[in-house]
Amino acid sequence: MKKLLIAMFVLVIASPVLAQDAEMGPPPVVEASHNAVVAFLSLTPEQVETWNEIYWSHRGAEAPLKEAIRDVQEDIDALFEAGAPDPGAVGALFIERRALTGELVEVHVVYHEDFVAMLDDIQLRRLRLVARADDVQKFIPAFKLFELIPRR
């Protein structure tokens, strides 16, 4: 769950970068990243098309939820700025924001599950390799510090 929340945070931060004028196309970093995923997983043209469809469906589903979360947060902020907010009103807004966040997490889970479902066994193993590499990445500096990883 922690990894999913981190990924969700990254997507929220990256959203302005990903949101581009349709005529301009995606920014170079997004296009290069897309191409890297396609190449590493050896996605077929059909899989790329399917991925694009589920990605944009996912983005369409997350947009209203993100907007609703922002609106609820603005309401929470307004209550605190007004001074001595009603605890019941604040609590209700926090519960609403938590429910919306849960819905957003579910949108991301469904997107990931749909992506994984279109992969063959070799592609799935490659995706899992990247996930494992991400898991251990934080430990690499410690191993380098103690010279436990050969220098290249």
Order of alpha helices (4+ residues) and beta strands (2+ residues): alpha-alpha-alpha-alpha-alpha-alpha
